[in-house]
Amino acid sequence: MEGAPKGLLEVGGRRILDRLVEAFHEALGALPLLIANAREAPTWRPDLRVVSDIRPGTGSLGGLYTAVLAAPAPVVCVAWDMPFVPPELIRMLAAGLDRADICIPASGGPRGLEPLCAAYGPACGPAMAKALDRGDLRAIAFHESVRVRVLSEDALTRVAGGDPDRLWFNINTTEDLLRAEGMAQ
């Protein structure tokens, strides 16, 4: 999207950021934290607390690390270019931390997991820091150091109304935006 703030794009007549804020509020009764490095980020949703990356230049893992350290409790992280994450999934992820440090959905993606739509407990912070220190920036680089609970595709299919890939459909191109608009109808 040529550097455009993807969460500010509209899908179904609403910005993706607003869709996610509503989903978090409905799921957990709270507003999410926005991890963003753009100087203008506080103007996007003045009601949100905005936090810049604690360790800039460390990609998605750096953003997850920032969320884990900045959140007042275990945190559900969702990439802000995912317009179709429902409140039910956010609740499932949060509840999945009862016996694990990470609750992460299985996915058909290249990793077999969706780390940018998952829940992370406080024990993830030190494990993430070690991965960052050794230069391993993969979003799953620290999983071997914590207890991981994977949500099955069957559970996700029920939440997604039959199409779990819809849950983490994300906007990276103009074609994706057009497809998302069609999916929102």
Protein Blocks (a to p, Z undefined) as FASTA:
>chain_A
ZZpafklpceehiafklmmmmmmmmmnopacddddfbfklmmmmmmbccdddfbghiajm
lmmmmmmmmpmbdcddddfkbfkbcfklmmmmmmmmmmccbdcdddfbfnopafklccdd
fklmmmmmmmmmnopabfklmmmmpccddddfklmmmmnoopamlmmgccfbfklmmmmm
mmmZZ
